[in-house]
Amino acid sequence: MSHQRVGSVLALLLVFVFVSAFTGCEKLNVNKLQANYYFSKANQLFKDGKFRKAIGEYEKTLKYSPDMIQAYRFLGESYKSLYKIGVDTPENMDVANKALDAFKKAYEAEPANKEILFSLGDMYDKLKNFDEAEKLYLRILDLEPGNMGNYYVVAEFYKRYAAEKAELRAKAESMYLRRIELDPLNPQGYAYLANYFENLAPEPRVYDQAAEYWDMRIKLDPNSAEAWLARGVNRWSRSYRFQNLPAAERLKTAQEALQALEKANQLDPEYPEPYSWLSVLYQSVLIKLEPDKEARYKAEADRAMDRWNEMRKRAAEKKRLEDELKKTG
């Protein structure tokens, strides 16, 4: 074969390769554009709460771009939003399995993606598959040991199962404590732990544990009316709920509640909630523990309730004016 003929053949081959490559790139670009179009459409449907329609658009996205990880994740989130917790019908379990399947595909592609770990863990949590959910949540802690928000999420996870498994109470508490250790000057961590104890078990000692953490919260921010209110409600709860305790002990706790609620009022006289709790404290506890002061306590309760109503009306009027300003603006 002559050199001229060989050159012609090579030239044709190069043209063929170029055209094939160009065609392949064009196809990839078209697929990418199509995938992005459907993904954007699906995301808007998801935001609007139209999960069934979103599923169809996410599936179209994956048809054009099978490696789009976030499409798998939000396909799973769409199915998860349709899942009804505790309903064991075949249709509902099919929705659950499709959610798991989508999340697993996303997880296999990006096993260190925190958002995907949360999504898959939450689905297992909804299915009451404690072991699988725990593995994923603990994996998040391994990936981000310095993120205090993660410890709160895991603590709340353990708290949901604490009533069924007593040993998980200690695990939940340890997660709240680790959050505090990461940021000991953040008052919110102490509030989380105080709330945890108050919802843990109806026992006087548990309320006392919660009160200790409200005190720590107050120590960090002594001018917080919300923190003083929380301490006051804690002390009222202990005095009111445990009526089998000695009257002197209940009265002492009720007086601690009174001091805390009055402190909240002193710090923020426009804060409505302390007034309503003061009224409750006077009527549900103090009048019964000190019946000789009933007239005085009843008057104080009425005064506090009047003040609460006044604050609520004032807040409603303020909101009305703000809404009017937004409309005119």
Order of alpha helices (4+ residues) and beta strands (2+ residues): alpha-alpha-alpha-alpha-alpha-alpha-alpha-alpha-alpha-alpha-alpha-alpha-alpha-alpha
